[in-house]
């Protein structure tokens, strides 16, 4: 029988990432920022980003500071999978979870499909923090 001799503690950052991803899988609703001309999209050093949140409160707080003309809009799983994801893929825009602790997690459209619209036999993907 093998014995574990050296066990490293799990980092707080890893626990936070796992917690956020678990919430993503079970929340059932996402929130984006919308204006009459369309969804808010931003740019970081590497990618165009479609920001989304778990709840309207976080989205509203972010909008007040960064996009005052935008308002939170609920995105159902059906809307996200059938309308937004194909458009984001075509335009090469990365979905990114923005959260209250000012952390952002970029997810590929394949990762979004996995975490939100997973079919039982698909394999998991990992998020890329920025």
N, C-alpha and C positions, 0 to 999 in steps of 0.2 A: 504494500500500500504506500502511495506517495504522501509525503508530508509537506505542507506549506511552511516554509521557514521564514519567508520575508513578505509580509503583507503591507502594502502601502495604503494609507487612508485615501478615501475619495475626496477630490478637491471640491470646495464650495462651488466653483464655477461649473464643474461637471454636474453636480446635483441641481444647480439652477437650470442648466440646459435641458436636462432630463425632465425636470418639472415643467418647464415651458412646453416642451414637445408633447408631454402627456396631456397637458391642458389643451393644446392644439387638437389633439386627436379626439377629445371628448366634448369640446365646447359646442360644436354643431353650427355656430354662426360666426362669421367674421365681419369686421367693420373696416370700410375704406373711407377716404375723404372724397367727396363729390362736389362738383361745381356744374353749373348749367352747360359748360363746354366739355365736361368729361371728368374722369378720375384724376386724382393727384398722382403725378409721377415725378420722381426726383432723380438726381444723378450723384453718385459718389465717385471716388477716384477711378473705379473700374467699370461700373455698370449703370444702366438705367434701372431704377428700382420702383416697384409698385408697393407702397407701404400699406400694411394692414394691421389691425389690432384685434384683440380678443373681445373688447367691449367698447361701447360708445363713449364712455367717460374718458378713457385713455386717448381715444381718437380726437375727442373734442378738445382736450387739454393741448394736444399736439397742434391741432389746427389753429387754436387761438394764437400761438406763438409763431408758427411757420407758414400757415396758409389761412389767414383770417377770412377769406372769401369762400372757403370750402366748409361743408358740413358733413358730419359723420353719416354714412349710409350703410345699412345692413346689407350684407352679401350672403345669400343663402348658399348652401353647398351646391345646389343645382345651378345657380347663376355662376358661381365661381368655376365649377368644372366645365359647364357647357358653353359659357360665353367668354368669361375673362381668361381662363387658362389658355385656350387656343389663340386668343388675341395676343396675350403676353408672350407666348412661344413664338408666334409669327414675327412680332416686333423685337424679339430678343430682350425683353424686360424681365428682370429678376423679381419675383415676389419676395418681400421681406417683412418679417414679423417685427413690429416696433412694440416695446413694452414700457411699463411705467418706470423701470430703473434705467431708462435711456440706453438700453442695449438693443441691438438690431441683429436679427438672424436672417441671413439670406437663404433662400431655398430655391432650388431649381424647380421648374414646373413638374418634373418627374417626382421630386420630393413632396411637392404640394399634393399631387395625386395620391401619393402613398399615405401621407399623414392625415389627409382629410377625406379621401375617397377610396381608401384601400379596399382591395378585393382580397379575400382570405389567403390566396396562395402567392401574393407578391412578397418580395424580399424587402427588408428595411433599408433606408438611406440615412445618412447622417447630415445634420445641418452644418453650415459653414458660418461661424461667427465673424462679424466685421467690427 
